[in-house]
Amino acid sequence: MRIVPDTNVLISATFWKGKSLAIINLILEKKIIGLTTNDILLEYNKVLHSEEIQNKTSSLTDTSLKIKSVLTIIESNSKLSICTDPDDNKILECAVDGKADFIITYDKHLLILKEYKKIKIITPEEL
């Protein structure tokens, strides 16, 4: 199974135990393949280093390094304009170019689609 975890799932897995972290652990155990792009990782890093996050924790855990190391970075050449939030299109682009089965997200702009080109869009709990 090939999945694209959205940035919000990566952030959730970084700071809290729960379904998002369980998904990262499934990727680590090689039970599923987690796909990402450099653009998604840039967004993840931006959020991790935002002032709001930095004020909550003085040092990031090893989880962020683990997350980055277990994801397969793909080259995405698609340029989609599907979502009302343009930042969400990079998740769809990664899923299409990476031939993903699922997009895992908490983002309402993506979840409302439910599916795109046979790629199911679900929450971590639904996975």
Secondary structure by P-SEA (a helix, b strand, c coil): cbbbbcaaaaaaaaccccaaaaaaaaaaaccbbbbbcaaaaaaaaaaaacaaaaaacccccaaaaaaaaabbbbbbcccccccccccaaaaaaaaaaacccccccccaaaaaacccccbbbbccccc
